[in-house]
């Protein structure tokens, strides 16, 4: 029986932190409550 691989979850308090977390290999990124989505991302 194979064990599930843990997911790497990283915090992102800014767009720069978000991009750095993804570039570093994060499987998921959380921004917390009240996070704002940049207008360019709304239609993506």
C-alpha positions as CSV (number, residue, x, y, z in Angstrom):
1,X,0.0,0.0,0.0
2,X,1.4,3.4,-1.0
3,X,1.4,6.3,1.4
4,X,0.0,9.5,0.1
5,X,2.5,12.2,-0.7
6,X,2.1,15.3,1.6
7,X,1.0,18.5,-0.1
8,X,3.3,21.6,0.3
9,X,1.1,24.5,1.4
10,X,2.7,28.0,1.5
11,X,1.5,31.3,2.8
12,X,1.4,34.3,0.5
13,X,0.9,37.8,1.9
14,X,1.6,39.5,-1.4
15,X,1.7,38.9,-5.2
16,X,5.5,38.5,-5.0
17,X,5.2,35.9,-2.2
18,X,2.6,34.1,-4.3
19,X,4.9,33.9,-7.3
20,X,7.9,32.9,-5.2
21,X,5.9,30.1,-3.5
22,X,4.8,28.7,-6.9
23,X,8.3,29.0,-8.4
24,X,9.6,27.1,-5.3
25,X,7.3,24.2,-6.0
26,X,4.3,24.8,-3.7
27,X,1.3,22.6,-4.5
28,X,-1.1,25.1,-3.0
29,X,-0.9,28.7,-1.7
30,X,-3.2,30.4,0.9
31,X,-3.7,34.1,1.1
32,X,-6.0,34.3,4.2
33,X,-9.2,36.2,4.7
34,X,-9.7,39.6,3.1
35,X,-7.2,38.9,0.3
36,X,-7.7,41.0,-2.8
37,X,-7.5,39.5,-6.3
38,X,-5.7,41.7,-8.8
39,X,-8.0,42.8,-11.7
40,X,-5.8,41.0,-14.3
41,X,-6.5,37.6,-12.5
42,X,-10.3,38.0,-12.4
43,X,-10.8,36.9,-16.0
44,X,-8.1,34.4,-16.1
